Amino acid sequence: MEPKLLLVEDEPDMLEEMQTYLQREGFRVLTARTGMEALAIARSERPDLVVLDWMLPGKSGIDVCREIRQTSNCGIIMVTARSEESDKIVGLEIGADDYLTKPFSLRELSSRIRALLRRLRGPEEKLLLLERDNLTISEAKCQVFKDGQEIQLTPTEFKLLYTLAARPGIVFSRLQLLRAALEDGYMGYERTMDSHIRNLRRKLEDDPATPRYIQTVYGFGYRFGEPS
C-alpha cells in the first residue's frame, strides 16, 4: 500500500503544488492548512509521515509537532523559511526527524520523504532483535523496551540507538552516526547530533547526567556502553 502523507501548509498554491507532485510520485496525500486541522487529521488518519510548515495560523508547526509526538512515532519533516542552526535544533529537539528550508524543489522534498520512509521501515532483510542489559531493541518493529516497558522514540532516535547498540563499545563519530541515521540527508546537520543524543538519554537513562547506555568519548564521538 502506498505511504500516506499529511501536508500541512497555509499557502494554498504551494500546498496544491506539493499535493499534485507527490500524488504523481505514488503517495496518498492528505492536506491541512491550519494546526488544529492537522492535529485532527493526524489523529483520525494516522499518516506515515507529516510534512509540517513551521508558520501556521493559530497553532504553530512547533506546537503541532510536539502534540503529534505525544501519540505517534510517524515521520515528521519541518518546513520553514528559517535557516538559523538554532531553529533547526528547536525543531529536532521537540521531535522532528528532518528539516527542509524554503525555497526547496519538489524533487528534493520527494527525496527527503523517501529517505525518511526507508529509515522508518528499516531494511527488510535485517529484522534483528537486540538484547542489551535491560533494553530490548526490535529492528523489525522499530520498538524499544526497557524492563518490559516501551520507550517512545522518533525514527531518527531509533536509528541512532540501533546503530550504537548493534556494536557495543565501538566509538562512532558524529558524522558516522548522521550518515547512518539520515542517509543522504545528513549534510549540514553535524551540529544537531548532540540534540538527538540528549533526547535519547532523557528517554533511556536512569540518570542522563551519568549515562549507562549512550556514552560520550570526548574528542571522538559516542559509543553504546558494554554490559557491566
C-alpha positions, -999 to +999 in steps of 0.1 A: +000+000+000+012+035-009+026+056+020+001+081+035+014+116+038-001+146+056+010+180+041+004+210+064+009+243+047-012+275+049-002+288+014-028+273-009-008+275-041+022+258-026+000+232-009-017+223-042+017+222-060+031+198-034+000+176-034-001+173-071+036+164-074+036+139-046+004+122-058+022+117-092+051+102-073+027+075-059+019+088-025-015+090-009-018+127+002-039+144+028-037+181+033-043+207+061-040+244+062-041+251+100-025+235+130-059+224+145-069+208+112-036+190+110-040+175+145-075+163+138-064+146+106-033+131+122-055+116+150-081+101+126-059+091+096-026+082+113-003+092+084+030+075+078+047+109+075+039+146+081+054+175+061+048+203+085+052+241+079+066+260+109+045+291+105+008+283+106-022+304+116-033+298+152-013+268+165+022+268+152+040+240+135+062+235+165+031+231+187+016+207+162+049+186+161+050+185+199+014+173+202+018+147+174+048+133+192+027+126+223+007+099+205+026+090+173+061+079+160+053+089+124+080+107+104+079+145+106+097+169+082+096+205+093+094+231+065+103+267+072+119+298+058+141+299+090+177+290+082+194+295+116+210+264+131+193+272+165+159+270+147+168+236+133+178+224+168+145+235+183+126+215+157+147+184+162+146+186+199+108+186+200+106+155+177+111+164+141+131+139+121+143+162+093+143+199+084+137+215+049+144+252+044+124+272+019+128+276-010+132+239-020+125+219-051+097+194-052+122+168-062+142+174-030+110+172-010+102+138-025+138+126-019+137+136+017+103+119+022+115+086+006+147+086+027+128+091+059+103+064+050+132+040+044+145+047+078+111+042+093+107+008+078+143-004+081+158-029+057+135-059+053+164-084+052+177-074+086+149-079+112+171-083+142+163-082+179+190-068+202+191-076+239+213-051+258+211-055+296+175-044+304+169-030+269+152-049+241+155-033+206+134-046+177+145-035+143+116-053+127+090-032+146+112-001+154+104-006+191+125-003+222+116-017+256+132-010+289+124-035+317+094-045+295+080-010+292+080+005+257+101+037+252+087+060+225+114+072+201+113+091+169+125+073+138+158+092+138+164+085+175+157+048+169+181+046+140+208+062+161+202+039+191+202+008+169+234+018+152+252+022+185+236-008+203+244-031+174+281-027+182+286-021+219+319-005+229+327+007+193+331+045+191+312+063+163+319+098+152+291+123+149+294+122+111+292+084+111+261+084+132+245+111+110+252+091+079+236+060+095+205+079+107+199+104+079+214+086+049+217+111+020+200+139+040+228+142+066+247+172+051+246+203+072+232+185+103+265+177+121+258+201+149+224+187+156+237+153+167+241+164+203+203+173+204+194+138+194+218+123+219+203+145+247+168+133+237+178+097+237+195+099+271+165+117+286+142+089+274+165+059+281+188+067+310+180+064+347+203+094+352+211+113+319+240+131+336+258+098+341+247+077+311+248+040+312+239+033+276+250+062+253+284+073+265+304+102+253+340+096+242+355+131+244+372+142+212+358+113+192+321+108+195+297+083+211+295+046+220+270+022+235+282+010+269+293-025+271+274-048+296+287-045+331 
